[in-house]
Protein backbone atom coordinates (compact mmCIF):
# COMPACT_ATOMS: atom_id res chain seq x y z
CA UNK A 1 0.00 0.00 0.00
CA UNK A 2 2.85 2.33 0.85
CA UNK A 3 4.48 1.62 -2.49
CA UNK A 4 1.26 2.46 -4.29
CA UNK A 5 0.99 5.75 -2.43
CA UNK A 6 4.54 6.66 -3.42
CA UNK A 7 3.73 6.05 -7.08
CA UNK A 8 0.70 8.39 -6.89
CA UNK A 9 2.85 11.07 -5.24
CA UNK A 10 5.53 10.84 -7.94
CA UNK A 11 2.85 11.08 -10.64
CA UNK A 12 1.33 14.18 -9.08
CA UNK A 13 4.72 15.83 -8.73
CA UNK A 14 5.50 15.04 -12.38
CA UNK A 15 2.33 16.62 -13.79
CA UNK A 16 2.09 19.53 -11.37
CA UNK A 17 4.24 22.01 -13.39
CA UNK A 18 2.24 21.31 -16.54
CA UNK A 19 -1.02 21.75 -14.65
CA UNK A 20 0.14 25.02 -13.20
CA UNK A 21 1.30 26.15 -16.63
CA UNK A 22 -2.00 25.24 -18.21
CA UNK A 23 -3.92 26.89 -15.47
CA UNK A 24 -1.80 30.01 -15.65
CA UNK A 25 -2.04 30.23 -19.46
CA UNK A 26 -5.79 30.23 -19.29
CA UNK A 27 -6.02 32.95 -16.68
CA UNK A 28 -8.72 35.54 -17.35
CA UNK A 29 -6.48 38.20 -15.80
CA UNK A 30 -3.77 37.97 -18.53
CA UNK A 31 -3.87 40.53 -21.51
CA UNK A 32 -3.00 40.07 -25.20
CA UNK A 33 0.27 42.00 -25.98
CA UNK A 34 -0.49 45.47 -27.47
CA UNK A 35 0.27 46.08 -31.16
CA UNK A 36 3.03 48.57 -31.98
CA UNK A 37 1.78 52.15 -32.17
CA UNK A 38 1.46 53.80 -35.59
CA UNK A 39 3.78 56.81 -35.82
CA UNK A 40 3.77 59.20 -38.79
CA UNK A 41 7.22 60.68 -39.52
CA UNK A 42 9.10 62.01 -42.53
CA UNK A 43 12.29 63.78 -43.59
CA UNK A 44 12.81 65.89 -46.73
CA UNK A 45 15.42 67.50 -48.96
CA UNK A 46 14.88 70.60 -51.13
CA UNK A 47 16.61 71.23 -54.47
CA UNK A 48 17.87 74.52 -55.91
CA UNK A 49 18.96 75.76 -52.48
CA UNK A 50 15.26 76.07 -51.60
CA UNK A 51 14.77 78.81 -54.22
CA UNK A 52 11.62 78.58 -56.33
CA UNK A 53 11.03 76.59 -58.40
CA UNK A 54 12.28 73.85 -56.07
CA UNK A 55 11.60 70.12 -55.90
CA UNK A 56 11.13 68.56 -52.45
CA UNK A 57 11.99 64.87 -52.05
CA UNK A 58 10.17 63.31 -49.09
CA UNK A 59 11.53 60.27 -47.20
CA UNK A 60 8.87 58.43 -45.23
CA UNK A 61 10.13 57.16 -41.83
CA UNK A 62 6.73 56.22 -40.38
CA UNK A 63 6.37 53.19 -38.06
CA UNK A 64 3.84 50.34 -38.40
CA UNK A 65 1.93 51.99 -41.26
CA UNK A 66 1.10 50.52 -44.66
CA UNK A 67 -0.71 53.33 -46.49
CA UNK A 68 -0.03 57.05 -46.67
CA UNK A 69 -1.63 60.28 -47.72
CA UNK A 70 0.30 63.49 -48.27
CA UNK A 71 -1.03 67.03 -48.47
CA UNK A 72 1.62 69.43 -49.82
CA UNK A 73 -0.03 72.62 -48.57
CA UNK A 74 -1.46 73.63 -51.94
CA UNK A 75 -5.07 73.10 -52.97
CA UNK A 76 -5.57 69.70 -54.66
CA UNK A 77 -1.86 68.86 -54.30
CA UNK A 78 -1.83 65.40 -52.67
CA UNK A 79 -0.16 62.01 -53.07
CA UNK A 80 -0.51 58.44 -51.80
CA UNK A 81 3.07 57.45 -52.68
CA UNK A 82 5.26 56.25 -49.87
CA UNK A 83 8.15 58.58 -50.77
CA UNK A 84 6.84 61.26 -53.13
CA UNK A 85 8.46 64.24 -54.84
CA UNK A 86 6.72 67.57 -55.30
CA UNK A 87 7.83 70.73 -57.12
CA UNK A 88 6.89 74.11 -55.68
CA UNK A 89 6.78 76.57 -58.56
CA UNK A 90 6.21 79.65 -56.38
CA UNK A 91 7.98 80.87 -53.28
CA UNK A 92 6.17 80.86 -49.96
CA UNK A 93 5.59 78.93 -46.73
CA UNK A 94 3.86 75.57 -47.06
CA UNK A 95 2.55 73.22 -44.33
CA UNK A 96 2.97 69.58 -45.40
CA UNK A 97 0.81 66.93 -43.73
CA UNK A 98 1.42 63.16 -43.71
CA UNK A 99 -1.33 60.76 -42.58
CA UNK A 100 -0.01 57.24 -41.93
CA UNK A 101 -2.45 54.32 -41.52
CA UNK A 102 -2.12 50.64 -40.59
CA UNK A 103 -4.15 47.78 -42.11
CA UNK A 104 -6.50 47.77 -39.12
CA UNK A 105 -7.21 51.51 -39.59
CA UNK A 106 -5.06 52.72 -36.72
CA UNK A 107 -3.78 56.12 -37.82
CA UNK A 108 -1.38 58.92 -36.95
CA UNK A 109 -0.52 62.23 -38.62
CA UNK A 110 2.31 64.76 -38.54
CA UNK A 111 3.03 68.17 -40.06
CA UNK A 112 6.14 70.10 -41.08
CA UNK A 113 6.57 73.58 -42.52
CA UNK A 114 8.63 74.00 -45.70
CA UNK A 115 9.90 77.40 -46.82
CA UNK A 116 10.54 78.02 -50.53
CA UNK A 117 12.61 81.15 -51.10
CA UNK A 118 11.84 84.04 -53.43
CA UNK A 119 14.10 83.75 -56.51
CA UNK A 120 14.21 87.54 -56.70
CA UNK A 121 15.48 87.79 -53.14
CA UNK A 122 12.92 90.46 -52.44
CA UNK A 123 14.02 92.49 -55.46
CA UNK A 124 11.67 93.67 -58.18
CA UNK A 125 12.06 93.11 -61.92
CA UNK A 126 13.20 96.22 -63.73
CA UNK A 127 13.48 97.41 -67.31
CA UNK A 128 16.51 99.46 -68.38
CA UNK A 129 16.38 101.60 -71.50
CA UNK A 130 18.78 103.90 -73.28
CA UNK A 131 17.48 107.28 -74.42
CA UNK A 132 18.99 109.07 -77.38
CA UNK A 133 17.38 112.43 -76.63
CA UNK A 134 18.68 112.59 -73.05
CA UNK A 135 21.84 110.56 -73.61
CA UNK A 136 21.06 108.82 -70.30
CA UNK A 137 20.08 105.39 -68.99
CA UNK A 138 16.74 105.03 -67.27
CA UNK A 139 15.39 102.24 -65.08
CA UNK A 140 11.69 101.41 -64.64
CA UNK A 141 10.50 99.21 -61.78
CA UNK A 142 8.05 96.67 -63.24
CA UNK A 143 5.68 96.43 -60.29
CA UNK A 144 2.46 97.34 -62.11
CA UNK A 145 2.17 100.71 -60.39
CA UNK A 146 0.04 103.30 -62.18
CA UNK A 147 2.85 105.81 -61.81
CA UNK A 148 6.07 103.91 -62.52
CA UNK A 149 9.15 104.33 -60.35
CA UNK A 150 11.99 105.56 -62.59
CA UNK A 151 15.63 106.32 -61.86
CA UNK A 152 17.98 108.00 -64.32
CA UNK A 153 21.77 108.07 -64.51
CA UNK A 154 24.68 108.24 -66.93
CA UNK A 155 25.17 110.72 -69.73
CA UNK A 156 26.39 111.40 -73.26
CA UNK A 157 25.27 108.19 -74.96
CA UNK A 158 24.81 109.38 -78.55
CA UNK A 159 23.72 106.20 -80.37
CA UNK A 160 23.23 103.63 -77.61
CA UNK A 161 22.14 100.60 -79.63
CA UNK A 162 22.68 97.98 -76.93
CA UNK A 163 22.47 97.55 -73.15
CA UNK A 164 22.81 94.54 -70.86
CA UNK A 165 22.90 94.06 -67.09
CA UNK A 166 25.25 91.73 -65.25
CA UNK A 167 23.23 90.92 -62.13
CA UNK A 168 25.86 88.67 -60.55
CA UNK A 169 28.48 91.43 -60.49
CA UNK A 170 26.00 94.35 -60.55
CA UNK A 171 27.43 95.92 -63.68
CA UNK A 172 25.83 97.47 -66.76
CA UNK A 173 27.31 97.49 -70.27
CA UNK A 174 26.29 99.94 -73.00
CA UNK A 175 27.50 100.14 -76.60
CA UNK A 176 27.61 103.47 -78.39
CA UNK A 177 27.66 103.10 -82.17
CA UNK A 178 28.51 106.74 -82.81
CA UNK A 179 31.70 106.77 -80.73
CA UNK A 180 32.47 103.08 -81.36
CA UNK A 181 32.81 102.43 -77.65
CA UNK A 182 31.58 100.02 -75.02
CA UNK A 183 30.98 101.48 -71.59
CA UNK A 184 30.78 99.77 -68.22
CA UNK A 185 28.91 101.01 -65.15
CA UNK A 186 30.03 99.48 -61.85
CA UNK A 187 26.54 99.53 -60.33
CA UNK A 188 23.00 98.89 -61.52
CA UNK A 189 21.97 102.45 -60.61
CA UNK A 190 24.14 105.58 -60.42
CA UNK A 191 27.34 103.64 -61.02
CA UNK A 192 30.66 105.02 -62.16
CA UNK A 193 30.97 105.00 -65.95
CA UNK A 194 34.20 103.88 -67.62
CA UNK A 195 35.27 102.95 -71.14
CA UNK A 196 35.67 99.20 -71.49
CA UNK A 197 36.48 98.93 -75.21
CA UNK A 198 37.48 101.74 -77.60
CA UNK A 199 37.94 101.18 -81.31
CA UNK A 200 40.84 103.65 -81.26
CA UNK A 201 42.78 101.47 -78.82
CA UNK A 202 42.29 98.08 -80.46
CA UNK A 203 44.97 98.21 -83.16
CA UNK A 204 44.59 95.25 -85.51
CA UNK A 205 41.36 94.34 -83.69
CA UNK A 206 39.66 97.67 -84.29
CA UNK A 207 37.14 96.05 -86.68
CA UNK A 208 35.61 94.37 -83.65
CA UNK A 209 34.14 97.70 -82.60
CA UNK A 210 33.04 99.09 -86.00
CA UNK A 211 29.38 99.97 -85.60
CA UNK A 212 28.82 98.02 -82.37
CA UNK A 213 25.19 97.07 -81.81
CA UNK A 214 23.32 94.68 -79.53
CA UNK A 215 25.29 93.30 -76.56
CA UNK A 216 24.52 90.28 -74.37
CA UNK A 217 26.19 88.40 -71.53
CA UNK A 218 26.35 84.71 -72.42
CA UNK A 219 27.92 82.11 -70.16
CA UNK A 220 29.91 84.76 -68.30
CA UNK A 221 31.27 86.59 -71.36
CA UNK A 222 30.27 89.64 -73.40
CA UNK A 223 29.03 89.10 -76.97
CA UNK A 224 28.10 91.87 -79.39
CA UNK A 225 27.52 92.47 -83.07
CA UNK A 226 29.74 94.74 -85.15
CA UNK A 227 30.38 95.14 -88.85
CA UNK A 228 31.49 91.82 -90.23
CA UNK A 229 30.84 89.52 -87.30
CA UNK A 230 30.00 88.73 -83.70
CA UNK A 231 32.75 89.35 -81.17
CA UNK A 232 33.36 88.40 -77.57
CA UNK A 233 35.48 89.31 -74.57
CA UNK A 234 35.76 88.64 -70.87
CA UNK A 235 33.62 90.89 -68.69
CA UNK A 236 36.63 93.14 -68.04
CA UNK A 237 37.27 93.61 -71.77
CA UNK A 238 40.24 91.24 -71.90
CA UNK A 239 40.56 88.16 -74.11
CA UNK A 240 39.01 90.01 -77.04
CA UNK A 241 38.40 87.76 -80.05
CA UNK A 242 36.09 87.02 -82.94
CA UNK A 243 33.30 84.58 -82.18
CA UNK A 244 32.21 84.26 -85.81
CA UNK A 245 33.14 86.44 -88.77
CA UNK A 246 31.17 86.68 -91.98
CA UNK A 247 32.79 86.42 -95.37
CA UNK A 248 31.67 85.29 -98.78
CA UNK A 249 32.89 81.83 -97.73
CA UNK A 250 30.20 81.62 -95.06
CA UNK A 251 27.43 82.62 -97.45
CA UNK A 252 27.15 86.16 -96.09
CA UNK A 253 27.95 89.36 -97.82
CA UNK A 254 31.31 90.44 -96.47
CA UNK A 255 30.77 93.26 -93.98
CA UNK A 256 27.31 92.12 -92.85
CA UNK A 257 26.07 93.67 -89.62
CA UNK A 258 24.48 91.62 -86.81
CA UNK A 259 22.34 93.90 -84.70
CA UNK A 260 20.38 92.22 -81.88
CA UNK A 261 21.54 88.99 -80.20
CA UNK A 262 19.70 86.55 -77.96
CA UNK A 263 20.55 83.21 -76.36
CA UNK A 264 18.88 79.83 -75.85
CA UNK A 265 20.79 78.56 -72.79
CA UNK A 266 19.19 75.10 -72.80
CA UNK A 267 20.44 74.30 -76.30
CA UNK A 268 23.44 76.68 -76.25
CA UNK A 269 22.39 78.49 -79.39
CA UNK A 270 22.80 82.18 -80.23
CA UNK A 271 20.18 83.78 -82.48
CA UNK A 272 20.80 87.11 -84.17
CA UNK A 273 19.28 89.46 -86.73
CA UNK A 274 21.31 90.76 -89.64
CA UNK A 275 20.82 94.29 -90.89
CA UNK A 276 18.77 94.30 -94.09
CA UNK A 277 19.08 98.00 -94.92
CA UNK A 278 22.53 97.68 -96.43
CA UNK A 279 23.14 93.94 -96.27
CA UNK A 280 21.31 90.62 -96.39
CA UNK A 281 18.57 90.66 -93.77
CA UNK A 282 17.41 87.61 -91.86
CA UNK A 283 17.42 85.74 -88.58
CA UNK A 284 20.33 83.38 -88.07
CA UNK A 285 21.47 80.84 -85.51
CA UNK A 286 24.90 79.65 -84.48
CA UNK A 287 25.97 77.24 -81.77
CA UNK A 288 27.92 78.57 -78.82
CA UNK A 289 30.99 76.68 -80.04
CA UNK A 290 30.83 78.66 -83.31
CA UNK A 291 29.48 75.80 -85.46
CA UNK A 292 26.16 75.41 -87.24
CA UNK A 293 25.79 78.91 -88.67
CA UNK A 294 22.58 79.00 -90.69
CA UNK A 295 19.69 81.25 -91.65
CA UNK A 296 16.32 80.26 -90.17
CA UNK A 297 14.12 83.13 -91.43
CA UNK A 298 15.09 85.11 -94.50
CA UNK A 299 14.42 88.74 -95.34
CA UNK A 300 13.83 89.89 -91.75
CA UNK A 301 14.89 93.47 -91.03
CA UNK A 302 14.95 93.91 -87.26
CA UNK A 303 16.98 95.86 -84.73
CA UNK A 304 16.72 93.32 -81.95
CA UNK A 305 15.46 89.82 -81.17
CA UNK A 306 14.60 88.03 -77.93
CA UNK A 307 14.27 84.29 -77.19
CA UNK A 308 12.00 82.47 -74.74
CA UNK A 309 10.62 78.90 -74.67
CA UNK A 310 11.20 78.01 -78.31
CA UNK A 311 10.02 81.35 -79.72
CA UNK A 312 11.71 84.45 -81.10
CA UNK A 313 10.21 87.91 -80.63
CA UNK A 314 11.15 90.73 -83.01
CA UNK A 315 9.85 93.71 -84.98
CA UNK A 316 10.24 93.32 -88.73
CA UNK A 317 10.60 96.59 -90.59
CA UNK A 318 10.08 94.81 -93.92
CA UNK A 319 6.60 93.52 -92.97
CA UNK A 320 5.72 96.40 -90.61
CA UNK A 321 4.70 93.93 -87.90
CA UNK A 322 5.73 92.84 -84.46
CA UNK A 323 6.25 89.09 -84.78
CA UNK A 324 6.36 85.98 -82.61
CA UNK A 325 8.20 83.23 -84.48
CA UNK A 326 7.86 79.59 -83.40
CA UNK A 327 11.22 78.02 -84.21
CA UNK A 328 10.04 74.40 -84.42
CA UNK A 329 6.97 74.98 -86.61
CA UNK A 330 8.27 78.12 -88.38
CA UNK A 331 4.86 79.68 -87.75
CA UNK A 332 4.63 83.46 -87.41
CA UNK A 333 2.18 85.34 -85.23
CA UNK A 334 2.16 88.98 -86.36
CA UNK A 335 0.55 90.52 -83.31
CA UNK A 336 0.95 94.30 -83.66
CA UNK A 337 1.65 96.99 -86.24
CA UNK A 338 5.18 98.34 -86.41
CA UNK A 339 5.92 101.70 -84.75
CA UNK A 340 6.67 104.67 -86.95
CA UNK A 341 10.45 104.28 -86.75
CA UNK A 342 13.01 101.49 -86.55
CA UNK A 343 12.69 99.50 -83.30
CA UNK A 344 16.02 99.11 -81.50
CA UNK A 345 14.71 97.52 -78.31
CA UNK A 346 12.80 94.21 -77.97
CA UNK A 347 13.03 91.97 -74.93
CA UNK A 348 11.02 89.22 -73.24
CA UNK A 349 10.88 88.93 -69.46
CA UNK A 350 10.14 85.45 -68.05
CA UNK A 351 9.42 86.93 -64.61
CA UNK A 352 6.65 89.34 -65.59
CA UNK A 353 5.79 87.13 -68.61
CA UNK A 354 5.69 90.13 -70.92
CA UNK A 355 7.20 91.33 -74.19
CA UNK A 356 8.61 94.89 -74.10
CA UNK A 357 9.56 97.07 -77.06
CA UNK A 358 10.48 100.65 -77.81
CA UNK A 359 8.93 103.24 -80.11
CA UNK A 360 11.35 106.15 -80.37
CA UNK A 361 8.69 108.35 -81.99
CA UNK A 362 9.03 110.83 -84.83
CA UNK A 363 10.59 113.71 -82.91
CA UNK A 364 14.30 113.90 -82.18
CA UNK A 365 13.58 115.93 -79.05
CA UNK A 366 11.80 113.00 -77.40
CA UNK A 367 8.26 114.35 -77.16
CA UNK A 368 6.41 111.34 -78.60
CA UNK A 369 8.36 108.22 -77.67
CA UNK A 370 6.74 105.19 -76.02
CA UNK A 371 7.57 101.85 -74.41
CA UNK A 372 5.01 99.08 -74.89
CA UNK A 373 4.29 95.70 -73.36
CA UNK A 374 2.15 92.69 -74.26
CA UNK A 375 1.52 89.18 -73.03
CA UNK A 376 3.74 86.42 -74.40
CA UNK A 377 1.04 85.53 -76.94
CA UNK A 378 0.85 89.13 -78.16
CA UNK A 379 -2.42 90.00 -76.41
CA UNK A 380 -3.21 92.88 -74.03
CA UNK A 381 -0.95 95.45 -75.63
CA UNK A 382 -0.46 98.53 -73.48
CA UNK A 383 1.75 101.58 -73.12
CA UNK A 384 3.84 101.34 -69.96
CA UNK A 385 5.70 104.63 -70.49
CA UNK A 386 5.01 107.73 -72.57
CA UNK A 387 5.60 111.45 -72.31
CA UNK A 388 3.00 111.78 -69.54
CA UNK A 389 5.09 109.78 -67.07
CA UNK A 390 8.56 109.97 -68.64
CA UNK A 391 11.54 111.24 -66.62
CA UNK A 392 12.20 114.98 -66.85
CA UNK A 393 15.39 116.79 -67.77
CA UNK A 394 15.49 120.39 -66.54
CA UNK A 395 11.77 120.12 -65.87
CA UNK A 396 10.86 118.81 -69.35
CA UNK A 397 9.69 115.19 -69.82
CA UNK A 398 11.73 113.47 -72.53
CA UNK A 399 11.34 110.00 -74.00
CA UNK A 400 13.18 108.70 -77.05
CA UNK A 401 13.88 105.07 -76.06
CA UNK A 402 16.30 102.82 -77.92
CA UNK A 403 17.80 99.62 -76.47
CA UNK A 404 16.27 97.55 -73.64
CA UNK A 405 17.77 95.45 -70.87
CA UNK A 406 16.36 93.54 -67.90
CA UNK A 407 17.44 93.52 -64.29
CA UNK A 408 16.42 93.29 -60.64
CA UNK A 409 16.40 96.13 -58.16
NORHU-V220293 format. One record per backbone hydrogen bond with DSSP energy under -1.0 kcal/mol. CO is the residue of the C=O (numbers start at 0). NH is the residue of the N-H. Records with the same first field share a line. If there is no record, write none. Layout:
CO->NH ; NH
//
This chain:
0->4
1->5
2->6
3->7
4->8
5->9
6->10
7->11
8->12
9->13
10->14
11->15
14->18
15->19
16->20
17->21
18->22
19->23
20->24
21->25
23->26
38->62
40->60
42->58
44->56
46->49
47->50
49->116
53->87
54->46
55->85
56->44
58->42
62->38
66->100
68->98
69->78
70->96
73->76
76->71
78->69
83->57
85->55
87->53
91->115
93->113
95->111
96->70
97->109
98->68
99->107
100->65 ; 66
101->104
105->101
107->99
109->97
111->95
113->93
115->91
116->51
117->120
119->122
123->408
124->141
125->406
126->139
127->404
128->137
129->401
130->134
134->156
135->130
136->152
137->128
138->150
139->126
140->142
148->140
150->138
152->136
158->160 ; 176
161->174
163->172
165->169 ; 170
170->165
171->184
172->163
173->182
175->179 ; 180
179->198
180->175
181->195 ; 196
182->173
183->193
184->171
191->185
193->183
196->181
197->200
198->201
201->204
202->205
204->207
205->208
206->209
209->226
213->224
215->222
217->220
220->217
221->232
222->215
223->230
224->212
225->228
227->245
228->225
229->242 ; 243
230->223
231->240
232->221
233->236
237->233
240->231
243->229
246->249 ; 251
252->255
255->227
256->274
259->272
261->270
263->267 ; 268
267->287
268->263
269->285
270->261
271->283
272->258
280->298
281->273
282->295 ; 296
283->271
284->293
285->269
286->289
290->286
293->284
296->282
299->281
300->316
305->312
307->310
309->326
310->307
311->324
312->305
313->322
315->319 ; 320
319->337
320->315
321->334
322->313
323->332
324->311
325->329
330->325
332->323 ; 334
335->321
344->357
346->355
348->352 ; 353
353->348
354->373
355->346
356->371
358->369
362->365
365->398
369->358
370->383 ; 384
371->356
372->381
373->354
374->377
378->374
381->372
384->370
385->388
390->397
392->395
395->392
398->368
399->131
402->129
404->127
406->125
//
